[in-house]
Amino acid sequence: YTDDGVLLVHHLEEALKAEVLFKIDRDYVIKDGEVIIVDEFTGRLMPGRRYSQGLHQAIEAKEGVDIKNESITLATITLQNYFRMYKKLSGMTGTAITEAEEFSKIYNLETIVIPTNEPVIRLDKSDKIYKTEKAKFEAVIEDVRERYEKGQPILIGTASIDKNELLDKLLDKAGLPHEVLNAKNHAREAEIIAQAGKSKSITVATNMAGRGVDIMLGGNPKNKEEYEKVKKLGGLYVIGTERHEARRIDNQLRGRSGRQGDPGESRFYVSLEDDLMRIFASDRMKVMMDRMGIPDDLPIENKLVSRSLESAQKKVEGNNFDIRKHLVEYDDVLNNQRNLIYNKRNYLLENNENSKEIILDFIKSEIEQVVFFHTSQENSKDWNLKEISETMLTIFPLSEGISGMEKILQNLREKNEKNIEKYREVISLYLFDLASSSYENLEKEISSEILRGIEKNIILRVIDRLWIEHLENISSIRMGIGLQGYGQRDPLVEYKKEAYMAFDKMMGDIQNKIVYSIFKIKLITPENVDNLNNIKMSGASEPEQFKGFLKKDNLREKMNKETSEREGSNGKLRDQSGKKIGRNDPCPCGSGKKYKHCCGA
């Protein structure tokens, strides 16, 4: 847990998560040698989606498949903020009423219940609760056998693919013909769902089963005789093999039956070993069942128990809502920054002529910052004009150097100017005029049209690259900000502060990178290209001192060797003569810049 081990600790934590918390055929599946995430709410595969922070790589290592590079986040937005971008927002679903509070608080939308076209006559039976999962599944198989012999169609819902496949094996063992529908064989979904309402059909499905689709009694295409036969048998019988965390998903499963006024029936089988019961209601109920001496295969069937299950679900839903609400509060901070950056990009893309104006504004601002940094002393005679001149040389070709600035300062002193800000302002304007003149010369050399395109390209590249880095930075801040709570500080307030500072730094870096890049543009003439081609064609030998230097294997070794040779016993860098290189000395690489502005940066 030292500074050097932070990365290792992070990888260990992700490896532990992958090993313990993420289960195959529940959270993900292996398909064609790839780890594909399963949507916990719809049960569908999400190809192309990957876990972040190295978790996906840890799962790939766990399952022994090819480990792919970690993806880079180019842009990010929460669904809540994405939907709030629309001027008008509405929706329709059969299970919205349980989430009415969230729709109201997040989207400011009222939830209205519309009466059904036909009265719902489905019979929703109370839950059967067993002590063990084994006893629960045995009871499910017996119930399915009875209904199958009677001829009633049955739809069995499971919470995950592994439970889906377990039930598949149990039904095979019991000799009951059935169809299995999960994310692994979703290609046959339409075909399976079309016949799920047929007499004696048994369909085992995850929560992806026929969402938003009517399962027709008697099968599809509709057969009148078959329809009436199934109707007399009680319609589609839906069995839930465990309660989901959200009542919406349970209601969606129940809602497969009893549609359009048809008869139907539903029941949930629950065990104390199910995830929801284990977390919320297991201990109290287990003690009660033990006291009453209830055997494993005898269920509790009581409205009071079903209500306690529903209250556990409400508790989970409330907790999940708080998490989502919390997420929106944090994303609102990034959302403001996102809008600002995207507006800048769009403005640049839509207004081709304004790129020059943006560049000149950046140059002016950068010059003012450099001047202010090197003129902190109250007496203008103490100002380091040489530093200013050298810094300006790294931005644009400065022709007059220090002499021009000294003349300006001398004129102001002769006029007995007392305002120190006036000195800074005049120096900044003088340097900006030189930079503008240099930029005009560059424009004449290249042509306005070509330069506008280059300007736009540079600005967009810099913004996009630094925005990606900013997203990574914000993600790191977000991960660790919860620790502020231990210091009795509000993590959200601290997050806003740190996110603002990170954004402010990024905006400064954008300006800096653009200004220091724009004057590096050079016009390559046909003569230069021809000379370059002639050198290549003549097969000119590589200078002795560069032989092998740029080869990948030798590069790092040579750099380390040269550095060690040029370092003295105290670790300070030295030039070829052995003299120590100071921060303000010319850089030994020959760039003409100070060491601290070049290799020593």
Secondary structure per residue as TSV (DSSP state, phi and psi in degrees):
chain	resnum	aa	ss	phi	psi
A	1	Y	-	360.0	31.6
A	2	T	-	-88.3	176.1
A	3	D	G	-58.4	-38.4
A	4	D	G	-69.8	-23.2
A	5	G	G	-98.5	5.7
A	6	V	H	-57.8	-45.0
A	7	L	H	-65.2	-40.7
A	8	L	H	-64.0	-43.2
A	9	V	H	-60.0	-43.2
A	10	H	H	-59.5	-45.9
A	11	H	H	-65.1	-36.9
A	12	L	H	-64.5	-42.1
A	13	E	H	-62.9	-42.8
A	14	E	H	-66.2	-37.4
A	15	A	H	-64.7	-40.2
A	16	L	H	-64.5	-42.9
A	17	K	H	-57.8	-48.1
A	18	A	H	-61.0	-39.2
A	19	E	H	-74.0	-41.4
A	20	V	H	-101.1	-44.3
A	21	L	T	-89.4	-30.0
A	22	F	-	-102.4	122.5
A	23	K	-	-111.4	139.1
A	24	I	B	-67.2	145.4
A	25	D	T	64.6	11.1
A	26	R	T	-123.5	-57.2
A	27	D	T	-93.5	-25.5
A	28	Y	E	-156.2	164.3
A	29	V	E	-129.4	161.4
A	30	I	E	-103.5	119.1
A	31	K	E	-136.7	124.3
A	32	D	T	52.8	41.1
A	33	G	T	72.9	17.2
A	34	E	E	-124.2	148.1
A	35	V	E	-88.5	115.6
A	36	I	E	-115.3	129.1
A	37	I	E	-72.0	141.7
A	38	V	E	-104.6	128.2
A	39	D	-	-67.2	122.0
A	40	E	T	-68.1	-21.6
A	41	F	T	-94.1	-37.8
A	42	T	T	-100.7	-16.5
A	43	G	-	74.9	8.4
A	44	R	-	-95.7	155.9
A	45	L	E	-73.9	149.2
A	46	M	E	-123.7	73.6
A	47	P	T	-63.1	142.2
A	48	G	T	93.9	-21.7
A	49	R	-	-87.2	138.5
A	50	R	-	-135.8	145.3
A	51	Y	-	-68.1	149.4
A	52	S	S	-99.5	-177.4
A	53	Q	T	61.0	23.4
A	54	G	T	86.9	-0.8
A	55	L	H	-66.5	-40.3
A	56	H	H	-63.2	-40.1
A	57	Q	H	-64.5	-36.8
A	58	A	H	-65.6	-40.0
A	59	I	H	-66.7	-39.9
A	60	E	H	-61.6	-40.2
A	61	A	H	-66.0	-40.8
A	62	K	H	-60.8	-41.0
A	63	E	H	-89.4	-3.8
A	64	G	T	71.5	28.7
A	65	V	S	-102.5	173.2
A	66	D	-	-60.2	132.1
A	67	I	-	-90.4	118.5
A	68	K	-	-95.0	159.1
A	69	N	-	-62.1	150.5
A	70	E	-	-68.9	135.6
A	71	S	-	-75.3	151.4
A	72	I	-	-102.2	132.8
A	73	T	-	-79.6	114.5
A	74	L	S	-88.1	-32.5
A	75	A	-	-155.7	151.3
A	76	T	-	-147.8	143.6
A	77	I	-	-157.4	142.4
A	78	T	-	-78.2	155.4
A	79	L	H	-59.9	-36.5
A	80	Q	H	-60.2	-48.5
A	81	N	H	-71.4	-27.9
A	82	Y	H	-65.2	-46.7
A	83	F	H	-67.5	-32.1
A	84	R	T	-72.2	-8.0
A	85	M	T	-73.3	-22.3
A	86	Y	S	-73.8	141.2
A	87	K	S	-70.4	-36.7
A	88	K	S	-123.4	140.4
A	89	L	-	-140.3	130.0
A	90	S	-	-156.4	167.1
A	91	G	-	-162.2	167.7
A	92	M	-	-141.9	129.0
A	93	T	-	-155.4	158.0
A	94	G	T	-84.0	-4.8
A	95	T	T	-131.2	36.2
A	96	A	-	-85.3	-22.6
A	97	I	G	-64.0	-30.7
A	98	T	G	-70.0	-19.1
A	99	E	G	-109.8	20.8
A	100	A	H	-57.6	-39.5
A	101	E	H	-62.3	-41.9
A	102	E	H	-66.6	-43.1
A	103	F	H	-59.8	-37.3
A	104	S	H	-70.5	-47.1
A	105	K	H	-77.5	-36.0
A	106	I	H	-86.6	-45.0
A	107	Y	H	-109.9	-3.5
A	108	N	-	59.3	39.0
A	109	L	-	-112.0	137.5
A	110	E	-	-88.6	138.6
A	111	T	-	-99.6	124.2
A	112	I	-	-116.7	135.0
A	113	V	-	-92.3	121.3
A	114	I	-	-97.5	129.2
A	115	P	-	-59.2	146.8
A	116	T	-	-69.5	154.2
A	117	N	S	-61.0	-43.3
A	118	E	S	-122.0	146.9
A	119	P	-	-60.6	141.6
A	120	V	-	-81.9	117.6
A	121	I	-	-111.2	15.2
A	122	R	-	-63.9	141.2
A	123	L	E	-98.6	108.9
A	124	D	E	-95.6	104.4
A	125	K	-	-81.2	157.1
A	126	S	-	-70.4	157.9
A	127	D	-	-69.4	150.1
A	128	K	E	-107.3	123.9
A	129	I	E	-114.2	125.9
A	130	Y	E	-113.5	159.0
A	131	K	S	-71.6	-39.5
A	132	T	S	-122.9	157.5
A	133	E	H	-66.9	-36.1
A	134	K	H	-60.4	-46.9
A	135	A	H	-63.9	-37.8
A	136	K	H	-61.4	-48.8
A	137	F	H	-68.0	-33.0
A	138	E	H	-63.2	-40.7
A	139	A	H	-66.3	-38.7
A	140	V	H	-61.3	-45.4
A	141	I	H	-61.8	-41.7
A	142	E	H	-64.6	-42.8
A	143	D	H	-62.0	-43.7
A	144	V	H	-62.3	-41.4
A	145	R	H	-60.7	-44.8
A	146	E	H	-60.8	-47.7
A	147	R	H	-66.8	-36.6
A	148	Y	H	-64.1	-44.9
A	149	E	H	-64.7	-31.0
A	150	K	H	-73.0	-26.4
A	151	G	T	103.2	2.8
A	152	Q	-	-77.6	136.4
A	153	P	-	-70.2	143.7
A	154	I	E	-129.8	134.9
A	155	L	E	-118.8	119.8
A	156	I	E	-107.1	122.4
A	157	G	E	-99.7	134.0
A	158	T	-	-121.7	156.7
A	159	A	S	-84.3	-20.3
A	160	S	S	-148.2	166.8
A	161	I	H	-67.5	-37.9
A	162	D	H	-66.1	-37.7
A	163	K	H	-69.3	-35.2
A	164	N	H	-59.7	-44.9
A	165	E	H	-75.0	-29.7
A	166	L	H	-64.0	-45.0
A	167	L	H	-65.6	-35.1
A	168	D	H	-58.2	-45.7
A	169	K	H	-66.5	-40.7
A	170	L	H	-64.8	-39.2
A	171	L	H	-69.1	-38.0
A	172	D	H	-60.7	-43.5
A	173	K	H	-63.5	-35.7
A	174	A	T	-81.3	-5.6
A	175	G	T	73.7	28.5
A	176	L	-	-101.6	117.4
A	177	P	-	-67.6	138.1
A	178	H	-	-158.9	167.2
A	179	E	E	-115.0	144.5
A	180	V	E	-114.6	130.1
A	181	L	E	-125.9	116.1
A	182	N	S	-149.6	-176.1
A	183	A	G	-62.6	-20.6
A	184	K	G	-75.8	-29.0
A	185	N	G	-124.8	38.1
A	186	H	G	-62.1	-16.7
A	187	A	G	-62.4	-27.5
A	188	R	G	-96.3	12.0
A	189	E	H	-55.2	-51.7
A	190	A	H	-59.8	-42.3
A	191	E	H	-64.7	-44.0
A	192	I	H	-66.8	-46.8
A	193	I	H	-64.1	-35.3
A	194	A	H	-59.7	-32.6
A	195	Q	T	-105.6	7.5
A	196	A	T	-69.0	-18.8
A	197	G	T	-96.3	6.9
A	198	K	S	-76.0	149.6
A	199	S	T	-58.1	137.8
A	200	K	T	66.0	13.7
A	201	S	-	-86.3	138.3
A	202	I	E	-121.4	122.2
A	203	T	E	-122.3	123.3
A	204	V	E	-104.0	121.1
A	205	A	E	-139.9	151.7
A	206	T	-	-79.6	-175.3
A	207	N	T	-73.0	12.2
A	208	M	T	-86.0	-6.6
A	209	A	T	-59.9	110.6
A	210	G	T	49.4	40.0
A	211	R	T	-61.7	126.3
A	212	G	T	74.5	16.1
A	213	V	-	-123.2	139.1
A	214	D	-	-81.0	123.2
A	215	I	-	-84.8	110.6
A	216	M	-	-77.2	127.7
A	217	L	T	-65.9	133.5
A	218	G	T	90.1	-4.7
A	219	G	-	91.6	176.0
A	220	N	S	-129.6	129.0
A	221	P	S	-65.9	153.8
A	222	K	-	-65.9	129.9
A	223	N	-	-115.8	118.3
A	224	K	H	-60.1	-46.0
A	225	E	H	-64.7	-46.1
A	226	E	H	-62.4	-39.9
A	227	Y	H	-60.2	-49.1
A	228	E	H	-64.4	-36.7
A	229	K	H	-63.1	-48.6
A	230	V	H	-66.1	-36.0
A	231	K	H	-61.4	-42.7
A	232	K	H	-66.5	-30.8
A	233	L	T	-75.5	-7.9
A	234	G	T	111.9	6.4
A	235	G	S	76.9	-163.6
A	236	L	E	-74.3	131.0
A	237	Y	E	-102.0	117.9
A	238	V	E	-102.9	126.9
A	239	I	E	-114.9	125.9
A	240	G	E	-99.9	126.2
A	241	T	S	-87.3	-7.0
A	242	E	S	-169.4	158.6
A	243	R	-	-79.9	138.5
A	244	H	-	-85.1	166.7
A	245	E	S	-64.2	-33.6
A	246	A	S	-106.1	131.8
A	247	R	H	-61.9	-28.5
A	248	R	H	-55.3	-43.7
A	249	I	H	-69.7	-37.9
A	250	D	H	-62.3	-43.4
A	251	N	H	-65.1	-36.0
A	252	Q	H	-64.6	-39.5
A	253	L	H	-66.5	-47.2
A	254	R	H	-58.5	-37.8
A	255	G	T	-68.7	-6.4
A	256	R	T	-67.7	-23.3
A	257	S	S	-108.6	154.6
A	258	G	S	70.2	34.8
A	259	R	G	-89.1	152.2
A	260	Q	G	52.7	37.4
A	261	G	G	80.2	3.6
A	262	D	-	-73.3	154.9
A	263	P	-	-71.1	162.0
A	264	G	E	-174.8	172.0
A	265	E	E	-150.4	146.4
A	266	S	E	-145.7	148.9
A	267	R	E	-155.6	144.5
A	268	F	E	-108.1	135.0
A	269	Y	E	-105.0	127.4
A	270	V	E	-129.3	146.6
A	271	S	E	-125.6	158.6
A	272	L	T	-68.5	-11.2
A	273	E	T	-92.4	-3.8
A	274	D	S	-66.6	152.4
A	275	D	H	-54.9	-48.8
A	276	L	H	-63.8	-44.8
A	277	M	H	-67.7	-40.5
A	278	R	H	-60.2	-38.1
A	279	I	H	-80.0	-38.6
A	280	F	H	-112.6	-39.3
A	281	A	T	-126.6	1.9
A	282	S	H	-64.7	-53.1
A	283	D	H	-60.0	-49.6
A	284	R	H	-61.7	-43.1
A	285	M	H	-71.9	-35.6
A	286	K	H	-65.0	-42.8
A	287	V	H	-60.7	-43.4
A	288	M	H	-63.7	-43.0
A	289	M	H	-67.8	-36.1
A	290	D	H	-67.3	-41.4
A	291	R	H	-62.3	-38.4
A	292	M	T	-82.4	-4.2
A	293	G	T	66.4	33.2
A	294	I	-	-77.5	124.7
A	295	P	-	-69.6	165.5
A	296	D	T	-58.7	-37.5
A	297	D	T	-90.5	6.2
A	298	L	-	-103.6	121.1
A	299	P	-	-86.5	158.0
A	300	I	B	-95.5	130.1
A	301	E	-	-131.4	97.4
A	302	N	-	-147.3	137.9
A	303	K	H	-62.2	-34.6
A	304	L	H	-62.9	-41.2
A	305	V	H	-66.3	-42.3
A	306	S	H	-61.5	-37.3
A	307	R	H	-68.2	-37.4
A	308	S	H	-66.8	-32.8
A	309	L	H	-65.2	-42.9
A	310	E	H	-64.1	-37.7
A	311	S	H	-67.5	-33.7
A	312	A	H	-64.3	-41.2
A	313	Q	H	-63.5	-41.3
A	314	K	H	-61.5	-37.9
A	315	K	H	-63.2	-44.0
A	316	V	H	-65.3	-43.8
A	317	E	H	-60.2	-43.1
A	318	G	H	-62.1	-41.1
A	319	N	H	-64.9	-43.9
A	320	N	H	-65.2	-36.6
A	321	F	H	-64.6	-42.6
A	322	D	H	-60.8	-39.5
A	323	I	H	-63.0	-46.0
A	324	R	H	-66.2	-39.2
A	325	K	H	-64.4	-41.5
A	326	H	H	-61.2	-43.1
A	327	L	H	-60.4	-41.8
A	328	V	H	-64.9	-41.6
A	329	E	H	-59.6	-41.4
A	330	Y	H	-72.0	-40.3
A	331	D	H	-71.1	-24.3
A	332	D	H	-59.5	-33.7
A	333	V	H	-64.0	-50.1
A	334	L	H	-68.6	-30.3
A	335	N	H	-62.3	-40.9
A	336	N	H	-62.9	-42.4
A	337	Q	H	-66.2	-41.1
A	338	R	H	-60.2	-45.7
A	339	N	H	-61.4	-40.4
A	340	L	H	-64.0	-47.3
A	341	I	H	-65.0	-45.4
A	342	Y	H	-66.0	-35.6
A	343	N	H	-63.9	-40.1
A	344	K	H	-63.1	-44.6
A	345	R	H	-62.4	-47.9
A	346	N	H	-63.3	-39.3
A	347	Y	H	-60.3	-42.5
A	348	L	H	-67.7	-41.1
A	349	L	H	-67.6	-33.7
A	350	E	H	-87.4	-22.3
A	351	N	-	-120.3	89.3
A	352	N	G	-62.7	-37.0
A	353	E	G	-75.9	-15.0
A	354	N	G	-85.7	-2.5
A	355	S	H	-65.1	-35.9
A	356	K	H	-63.9	-42.5
A	357	E	H	-60.5	-42.8
A	358	I	H	-63.2	-46.6
A	359	I	H	-59.1	-47.6
A	360	L	H	-64.8	-37.0
A	361	D	H	-62.0	-43.2
A	362	F	H	-63.5	-43.3
A	363	I	H	-61.1	-45.2
A	364	K	H	-60.8	-46.4
A	365	S	H	-63.7	-41.6
A	366	E	H	-64.8	-42.1
A	367	I	H	-61.8	-44.4
A	368	E	H	-60.2	-40.1
A	369	Q	H	-65.8	-43.7
A	370	V	H	-62.1	-46.2
A	371	V	H	-61.8	-45.6
A	372	F	H	-62.6	-40.1
A	373	F	H	-62.8	-37.7
A	374	H	T	-97.7	8.8
A	375	T	-	-130.3	43.9
A	376	S	-	-74.7	-22.4
A	377	Q	S	-70.0	148.8
A	378	E	S	-74.4	-26.4
A	379	N	S	-96.6	121.2
A	380	S	G	-63.3	-21.1
A	381	K	G	-69.0	-22.8
A	382	D	G	-88.4	-1.9
A	383	W	-	-68.6	142.9
A	384	N	-	-92.6	83.1
A	385	L	H	-67.5	-27.8
A	386	K	H	-64.6	-41.6
A	387	E	H	-61.4	-44.5
A	388	I	H	-60.7	-46.7
A	389	S	H	-60.8	-44.2
A	390	E	H	-67.5	-37.8
A	391	T	H	-66.2	-41.1
A	392	M	H	-61.8	-34.9
A	393	L	H	-63.0	-27.8
A	394	T	H	-77.5	-14.2
A	395	I	H	-96.6	-54.5
A	396	F	S	-143.7	160.0
A	397	P	-	-69.3	103.1
A	398	L	-	-86.1	116.9
A	399	S	S	-81.2	-46.8
A	400	E	S	-88.3	-18.7
A	401	G	T	65.6	-138.3
A	402	I	H	-74.4	-33.1
A	403	S	H	-55.4	-42.4
A	404	G	H	-62.5	-42.2
A	405	M	H	-67.5	-39.5
A	406	E	H	-62.5	-39.4
A	407	K	H	-62.4	-43.9
A	408	I	H	-61.7	-47.0
A	409	L	H	-62.4	-40.6
A	410	Q	H	-61.7	-43.0
A	411	N	H	-60.2	-42.2
A	412	L	H	-67.2	-38.6
A	413	R	H	-65.3	-40.6
A	414	E	H	-63.2	-32.2
A	415	K	T	-81.6	0.9
A	416	N	T	61.3	37.9
A	417	E	-	-71.1	124.9
A	418	K	-	-97.1	-26.3
A	419	N	-	-73.5	111.4
A	420	I	H	-65.6	-29.1
A	421	E	H	-64.6	-32.5
A	422	K	H	-63.4	-39.6
A	423	Y	H	-60.1	-48.3
A	424	R	H	-62.2	-44.1
A	425	E	H	-60.8	-44.8
A	426	V	H	-66.7	-42.5
A	427	I	H	-61.1	-44.8
A	428	S	H	-61.3	-44.1
A	429	L	H	-64.4	-40.1
A	430	Y	H	-61.3	-47.3
A	431	L	H	-67.3	-36.2
A	432	F	H	-66.0	-38.5
A	433	D	H	-61.4	-41.3
A	434	L	H	-64.7	-42.1
A	435	A	H	-65.0	-42.2
A	436	S	H	-62.2	-42.5
A	437	S	H	-62.6	-42.4
A	438	S	H	-63.7	-37.2
A	439	Y	H	-69.7	-37.4
A	440	E	H	-62.8	-40.5
A	441	N	H	-62.9	-40.5
A	442	L	H	-63.0	-40.6
A	443	E	H	-64.7	-40.2
A	444	K	H	-65.4	-38.0
A	445	E	H	-68.6	-39.9
A	446	I	H	-95.3	-34.2
A	447	S	-	101.4	141.9
A	448	S	H	-59.0	-45.5
A	449	E	H	-61.5	-46.5
A	450	I	H	-66.6	-41.8
A	451	L	H	-64.3	-37.6
A	452	R	H	-60.3	-42.0
A	453	G	H	-64.5	-41.2
A	454	I	H	-65.8	-43.2
A	455	E	H	-57.0	-49.9
A	456	K	H	-59.8	-43.9
A	457	N	H	-61.1	-45.9
A	458	I	H	-63.1	-47.7
A	459	I	H	-60.6	-47.6
A	460	L	H	-64.4	-42.2
A	461	R	H	-61.0	-46.2
A	462	V	H	-65.1	-46.4
A	463	I	H	-59.4	-48.1
A	464	D	H	-63.9	-43.5
A	465	R	H	-65.4	-45.5
A	466	L	H	-73.9	-27.8
A	467	W	H	-67.6	-39.1
A	468	I	H	-62.2	-44.7
A	469	E	H	-62.8	-38.4
A	470	H	H	-64.0	-40.2
A	471	L	H	-62.5	-40.2
A	472	E	H	-64.5	-42.2
A	473	N	H	-62.6	-45.6
A	474	I	H	-63.1	-39.2
A	475	S	H	-61.3	-41.2
A	476	S	H	-65.3	-42.6
A	477	I	H	-61.0	-44.3
A	478	R	H	-62.3	-38.8
A	479	M	H	-66.0	-36.9
A	480	G	H	-99.0	-3.9
A	481	I	G	-69.6	-23.1
A	482	G	G	-60.8	-25.7
A	483	L	G	-65.1	-19.8
A	484	Q	G	-61.8	-24.9
A	485	G	G	-61.4	-30.8
A	486	Y	G	-67.6	-23.2
A	487	G	G	-93.7	17.9
A	488	Q	T	60.7	31.7
A	489	R	-	-115.0	147.3
A	490	D	-	-73.0	115.5
A	491	P	H	-56.8	-35.8
A	492	L	H	-66.1	-42.0
A	493	V	H	-64.3	-44.2
A	494	E	H	-65.5	-36.7
A	495	Y	H	-63.1	-42.8
A	496	K	H	-60.4	-41.7
A	497	K	H	-63.9	-50.5
A	498	E	H	-66.9	-37.0
A	499	A	H	-66.0	-37.8
A	500	Y	H	-65.0	-44.4
A	501	M	H	-63.4	-40.4
A	502	A	H	-64.3	-40.3
A	503	F	H	-68.5	-41.0
A	504	D	H	-62.2	-41.6
A	505	K	H	-64.8	-41.6
A	506	M	H	-61.7	-42.4
A	507	M	H	-62.9	-39.2
A	508	G	H	-64.6	-40.3
A	509	D	H	-66.6	-36.7
A	510	I	H	-60.2	-48.5
A	511	Q	H	-59.7	-47.3
A	512	N	H	-60.5	-48.7
A	513	K	H	-63.4	-40.3
A	514	I	H	-66.3	-47.3
A	515	V	H	-62.7	-42.8
A	516	Y	H	-77.5	-9.3
A	517	S	H	-97.3	-32.9
A	518	I	H	-65.6	-36.2
A	519	F	T	-82.2	-2.2
A	520	K	T	-81.8	-4.5
A	521	I	-	-65.9	129.8
A	522	K	-	-130.7	140.2
A	523	L	-	-84.1	121.8
A	524	I	-	-95.5	113.8
A	525	T	-	-83.9	160.7
A	526	P	H	-56.6	-33.5
A	527	E	H	-62.5	-42.4
A	528	N	H	-63.1	-41.3
A	529	V	H	-64.1	-43.0
A	530	D	H	-61.0	-43.1
A	531	N	H	-60.6	-40.7
A	532	L	H	-64.8	-43.1
A	533	N	H	-64.8	-38.6
A	534	N	H	-62.4	-40.5
A	535	I	H	-62.3	-42.9
A	536	K	H	-65.2	-43.6
A	537	M	H	-70.0	-31.2
A	538	S	T	-73.2	-11.2
A	539	G	T	64.9	37.8
A	540	A	-	-57.1	133.6
A	541	S	-	-72.0	152.2
A	542	E	-	-73.1	133.7
A	543	P	-	-54.4	143.8
A	544	E	G	-55.0	-42.4
A	545	Q	G	-69.0	-17.9
A	546	F	G	-99.5	-5.6
A	547	K	T	-59.4	125.7
A	548	G	T	75.4	-9.5
A	549	F	T	-64.9	-39.9
A	550	L	T	-88.6	1.2
A	551	K	S	-69.6	139.3
A	552	K	H	-54.4	-42.0
A	553	D	H	-68.4	-31.1
A	554	N	H	-93.1	-16.9
A	555	L	H	-61.3	-54.6
A	556	R	H	-63.1	-41.8
A	557	E	H	-59.7	-43.9
A	558	K	H	-67.3	-41.3
A	559	M	H	-61.8	-44.9
A	560	N	H	-63.0	-40.6
A	561	K	H	-63.9	-47.1
A	562	E	H	-63.2	-39.4
A	563	T	H	-64.5	-45.1
A	564	S	H	-65.1	-35.4
A	565	E	H	-66.7	-32.9
A	566	R	H	-91.5	-0.5
A	567	E	B	-97.2	139.2
A	568	G	-	-85.7	-170.7
A	569	S	T	-65.5	-26.9
A	570	N	T	-90.5	8.4
A	571	G	S	81.7	5.2
A	572	K	-	-83.3	143.8
A	573	L	B	-72.0	140.1
A	574	R	B	-128.0	154.3
A	575	D	-	-84.2	-173.6
A	576	Q	T	-61.2	-30.3
A	577	S	T	-82.5	-4.6
A	578	G	S	94.4	-2.1
A	579	K	-	-77.3	138.1
A	580	K	B	-64.7	137.3
A	581	I	-	-93.3	121.3
A	582	G	-	-83.3	162.9
A	583	R	T	-64.1	-29.1
A	584	N	T	-95.2	0.9
A	585	D	S	-77.0	157.3
A	586	P	B	-60.2	141.1
A	587	C	-	-68.4	132.1
A	588	P	T	-66.9	-8.8
A	589	C	T	-75.0	-12.7
A	590	G	S	91.5	13.3
A	591	S	S	-74.8	-19.8
A	592	G	S	90.3	-6.1
A	593	K	S	-90.9	166.1
A	594	K	B	-68.2	152.0
A	595	Y	G	-57.4	-40.2
A	596	K	G	-70.5	-21.8
A	597	H	G	-94.2	-3.7
A	598	C	T	-121.9	-110.2
A	599	C	T	-67.1	-22.3
A	600	G	T	-93.0	8.7
A	601	A	-	-68.4	360.0
